[in-house]
Amino acid sequence: MAFILSLDQGTTSSRALVFDADGCVVAMAQQEFPQIFPQPGWVEHDPMAIWSTQLAVLHGALAKAKLHMRDIAAIGITNQRETTLVWDKKTGEPLAPAIVWQDRRTAALCDQLRAQGLAKTLRAKTGLVLDAYFSASKLQWLLDNTPGLRVRAERGEVAFGTVDSWLVWQLTQAASI
């Protein structure tokens, strides 16, 4: 029988669930990880804490179900959506803390763009409202405030994404699964 592994990467914890062919939960594991608050309105995560806890619960759920990765037919990922990460495309090393979806450090940038009349243009091009919740302003902040990141990005050495893309990258590049 084939099983489905679901990875649920939340804002405060990592979870993994194993489902059987009938959609019943066979096993579940969960582990919390810390949020980091460097200053008021800022919320960060350590990308390696996200990965290590997700990998731990993945293995934990498989162990509880007495299964191996070869028993898994598919993996689904749900995550905290707009949390933004950057990492080295060759090594997978995180290049900055993850900026969490609820972080407001880019609100002033969004206000500035709104004052320049760019909110309608952004909405027309992306379908999104201009808000610090979304990843674009977070990426801009990382490029402007992480020493050497913009230069590395211009050289094509940097990957950027939200938590789901970070986990997919880790799952497909890592040999330790």
Secondary structure, DSSP 8 states (H G I E B T S, - for coil): --EEEEEEE-SSEEEEEEE-TTS-EEEEEEEE---B-SSTT--EE-HHHHHHHHHHHHHHHHHHHT--GGGEEEEEEEE-SS-EEEEETTT--B-S-EE-TT--TTHHHHHHHHHTT-HHHHHHHHS----TTSHHHHHHHHHHHSTTHHHHHHTT-EEEEEHHHHHHHHHHH-S--
